[in-house]
Amino acid sequence: MGSLGGGEAVKRRKAMWLYPKIVGFNPPERWGHSACIFDGVLYVFGGCCGGMHFSDVLTLNLVTMNWSSLATTGHKPGTRDSHSAVIIGQRMVIFGGTNGAKKVNDLHILDLHTKEWVKPTCKGTLPTPRESHTSTLIGEDRLIIFGGSGEGEANYLNDVHVLDLKTMTWTSPDVKGNPPAPRDSHTAVSIGNKLLIYGGDCGDRYHGEVDVLDTDTMSWSRVYIIGGVGEKQYYNDVWVLDAVTCAWTQLDIRGQQPQGRFSHTAVVANADIAIYGGCGEDECPLNELLILQLGSEHPYGRYNVSMCKIFGSRWSHEKKKFLRMDNLQKVILKKGDPNHKCTEVDNEDKGAVFHNPGRFRSRLKYAHSIPTKLSCIILDIFLLIRECAGEEEES
């Protein structure tokens, strides 16, 4: 996640909604899909619309704003929605979800360079089948699954499962402390070794607390929040959580306000946030692409502009001027290089699914966005987190 300053600093910036012009075809409306960004391309997988379940991989080039359908090979996941997706180096990892007939617990990996799907053999005991859970990368070699909705009626989960990416072994650690209430459709983000859980629901109850899992000690604690949001509404507001002061701040956004929605995706695209799909206020699936620009007024004084300008030459200018990239790199990139493109390791061990995951680090972290319901705001509570107080003082 990015270090974009404290809540008051973010509130003072002039954020703006943008409605980019799309080149080529528009994909079918969908919700319950996943979205990840790798090397300047948005990858959308699966989702559903009415009784139709998708198995396609769509790509959106953020320079040309052109949608394409990605041709892939290998052991494909099949139709899937309400799954989770994580970028690990050059690979997109898909876990769980539903295929329209039943909930599943399989793991599939798409190599974004070779465009080949693989279904790795994992050791240990797999998590039970589930949908609307979260998968979060902690460090370089741990993938953590939390919660979701399991098999049967009203089977909401709050269990924790860890996949060691070096050995491809599943474990279910003993967790201390008071765990979050069982839920699905929540969101999860990582800050260092901490996993933050927000929102979600268990039927007719919606959660607004923030729970924290220390993944080193495997113990839960709660962050007590000042303020918050309501429930049982279709939201289009954006809130910022300052992890130091534990205070919510609502972001003031210019431009035409989008309709409220749920089960959309939201990913960080350098200095902006891209929101795609979901269900709107009339409960109809959407195929709309929105951009939340975090910065100042657009240089041309308008917001309904071509995305080529937003994600093209103005990228480097905006991030230097408004986002203090020296701090942004520390938190978003985790010591990565924003100008470095991931390359394959020539001598990679072909028997290993992830050979030293740190060597395949993606250029960008993204806002993890599992399909959300009414309790989560339009950006899946995209947490703009300050660095810890000590680092802030040193800088």
N, C-alpha and C positions, 0 to 999 in steps of 0.2 A: 504494500500500500504506500501511497505517496505522502511525503511530509510537506504539506502545503500551508503550514503555519497553524496557529491556534484558531479556535472558533471565531473570535472577533475579527482576526485578520482575514479569514476566508469570507466572512460576512461582508466585509468592506469591499471585496473585489466585485466587479460587475460581471457576474455570470450571465450567460445568454443561451437560450434555446435556438438551435439551428435545424433547418429542414433541408438536407442536402438533395441536390438533383441526382437522380440515379441514371446511369447509362445502361442500355441493354434491357433485359427482362427483369421483372420484379418476381421474386420467389413467391410461392403460394403462402397465404396466411398460415400462421402456426403459433402454438404456445407449447410450453413444456420441452422446448428444445434446449440445446446448450450453445454457448458461443465462447470462443477463445481467440486471442490475437497472437500471431506469430509472424515475425519478419514483415510487418506492415500489411498483413492480410488478416481479415476477419473470417474465421472458420465457424460455420453454423452446422450442427449435426442434429438430425432427427426432429422430434416434435410431433404434434398431432393437430388436427383440425376436424372437428366433428367426429365422425367415425373413421377418419382416415389417419393412419399412422405412417410417419415418414422414416426412411432409412438413408436419405441422401446426405451428402456433404456439400454444402454451398460455400463459396468463397466470395468475399467482397474485397477488391483491391482498393485500399484507402487513398491511393493517389489518383487513379482513374475513375474511382467510384463505379466500377463495372462488376456486376454480379456474374458468377459463373457456376456451373455444376462441375464438381471435381470427380473425375473418373478414378476409381480406386480398384486395387486388386487385393487378393488374399482372403483370409477368413473374416468376412464382414459380420458386424453385429446383428444385422437385420433391423427390422422396424424397432424404434425405441423412443420413448419420451419419459420425462420426469427422471432422467438419469443425472449423473454428474460428469463433468469433463474438466481435466486439468492439463495444462501444458507443462511438460517436463523436458527441457531441452528442445529437441526437434520433434518430439512425439506428443500426440494428444491421447490422453488416457481416459477411457470411458468405463464407468462402473455402474452396474445396477440399472434401475428404472423398470419400466413395464413395456412389454411388446404388444400391448393391446389385449392379450389374453391372460397373461399372468405376470407377476412381479419376478424379477430375475436378480441374480447376484454374480453374473459373469464379468470378466475384465477383458477389455479389448484395447489394443494400442494401434494408432495410425501413425506411421512414420510420414511426416509432412514433406520430407525430401523425396523418398521413393514412392510415396502414395500407396503404400502397402499396409493392409491390416494384418495384425497377428493376434492370436489368442494365446497368451503365455500360460505355461503350466506353473501354478503357484503351490507352494507348500503351506502347511498349517491348516487351520480351520477357517474357512471363508465366512464372512458376515452372512447372515441370513438374507434371503431375497427382500428387496426394499425399493421404494421410490421416494422421490422428493427429499432425499438426504443431502448431505454435503460431503465433498471430498476436498481436502486441503493439503497442500504440500508444506511440510515443516522442514526447514533446512534444505538439504540436498538429497536426503535418502529416506524420508518417511512420508507416507501418504496416510492421512487420518480420515476415517469415515465416522460421521456422527449422525445418529438419529434417523429420521425418515418414517415412512409408513410401511409396516411389514405385512405379511400374508394374513388374511382374515379381515373381519370387520373391526374398525376402530382400533387397530393394533399399532399404536404410536410408540416409537422407540426413543430411547435416550442412551443407547450403548455406544461404546467407543471401540473401534477396530483400527489396527495399525498394519500397514503393508511396508515391510522393509524392502526398499527398491534395489538394494545390493544383492539380497538373497532371494527376493520374490517370495517372502514368507509372511503369512498372516498371523497376527497375534491379537488376543483380546485381553488387554492389561487390566489388572485390578486397579480401579480408580478410587481415590480417597475424596473426602469432602462431600458436600451436598450437590448432587448432580442437577442439571437443568431438568425441568419437567419434560416428559416425553412429548415429542412434536415432530411435525414434518413441515416442509415449505419454509424453513428458516434460512438464514444466511450464516456464513462463517468466513472469517478472515484471519490471517496469521500476522502477528507482530513479534518477530524474533521467535522464541520458543513458546509463545503464548498463542492459544487458539481462542478467538472471541466468537461467541454464538449470540445471535440476536434474532428475535421475532419468531415467526412460525405459529402453528396452531395445532390443537388436538381436538378437532371437531368444531364445536361452537365456542371454544375459548382461544383467545389470541394473546400471545406473549409479547411484552414490551421491555423485558429486562435484558441485561447484558451479562452473560456468564463467561468466565474465563477458565480455560484448562491449561495448567502448566504442564507441558508435555515432557518435561524432564522429571518432575516428581509425580506426574499423573495425579494431580489433585485439582479439584474444582474450587473456585471462589466466585463471588458476585461483585460486579461493579455497580454501585448505587448511583443512579442517574438523576440529574435535575431536569425536570421537564419530560417531554416525550410526545408521542402521537396517539391518536385515538384508534378506534377499530370499526370494523364493519362498514368501511367506505372504500371507494376506489381512489387511491391517492395519486397525486401528481406533484407532491411537494418534495423537497430535498432537505435533508437534515444532516448536520455535521456533528460528530461526536469527538470532543476533545478528550483524549485518553488520559491527559494529565490532570485536568480539573474535573473530569467526569461530568461535563455539562453539554447539553444539546444546544445547537444553534441552528435556526432555520435559515437556509440560504435564499437570499433575495435574487430572483432570476428575471432577466428582461426577455422580451420577445413574446411571441405567441405561445401561450401555455398549452401543452399537450393534454389530451384527455387522460384521466386516471386509468391505471391498468394493473394487471397482475400476471404472473407466469411469463414475464418477459425475461430478457437477459441484459446485463450491463457489464461492459468491459472497459478498462482504461486503455485509451489509445493515445499514448504520449501525454499531451497536455489536455486532452479532451476525454469525454466519456461517451461511448457509443451504446445506445439502447435499441434493441431490435425485438419486434414481435410482441407476443403476449395477447391477453384478452382485454378488450376495452370495456367502457362503462355499460355498453349494451350487451356485454358478454359475447361479442363476436370476435373471433380471432383477427389479429392484425398482422400486416407485413410491413409496417412503417419503420423507417430508420430515423432515429432522433440523435442529435449530438448536443451534449451539454458542454458548452465552451467555458472553461474556467479561466478567466482572465478579464481583460478590459473590453471596451467597446470595439466592435469590429472596425478595422481601418476604413472600410467603405461605408460605414454608417448604416448597414442593413444586415439582417440576419438570415434571410432566405436566399442563401448564396450557394454556388457550386462548391461541393466538398473538395474539389481539386485545390481550391484556394486555401481551405482550412487545413488539409492534411499535406499540402505541398510545400511551397516555398515559405509560408508563414509559420510552419511548425517550429523551426529553430529560433525564429525571432520571438515568438510568443513564450516559449519555454524559458528563454534567457531573461526576458523582460519581466515576466509576471510570476514565475514559479521557482525562482532561486534554485536552479538545477543542481547546484552543489549539494543542497540538502535533499532534493528529490532523489538524486542518485543514491544517496546513502540508504534510503529506506525502500524506494521502489525497486532499484536495480540490485540492491544487496551487493554492492561493490562490483557490479557489472559495468560494461561499457556500452552507452547508448548507440555508439557508432559501430560497434563490433557486430558482425554477422556470424552466427553460429556455423561452424563447419564440422563435418564429420571427422572422427578420429580414424586415421588410416589403419591403425593396428588394433581396432576395436575387437574385443573378444566376441566372436560371432555366437558363442553359446550363452552370452549374457544379454538379457533384455535391456538393462540399463548399466552400461559400463562407465562407472564414475559419473553419476548424473551431473556433478558440478561442471564437468567439461562441456556439457550440452546446455548450459544455462541459457534460457531465452533472454532476449534483450529487455523484455518488459514483464513485470508482474501485472496481473489483471485483477479486477474486482470479481471475486468468485460469485457467480450468480446462478444458483439453483432456482428452478421455478418457484415463484413466491405466490402467496395468496393475499387476502385483503390486509393482513397485518403488516406487510412490509411495504415501504414507500417505493416510489418509482425507480430509484437507483439501488434497490436492495440494501438500503442503509449503507451506501458507499462511505466508508469511514475515512475521512481525511485526518490522519493521525499525526500529531506533532511527535518529534523525537522526544526521548525521555528528557527530563529536566536537566540532567547532568550534561548530556550532549548538547542541549540547546545553549547552556551557559558557555561551554567550551567554544562553540562556534561564534 
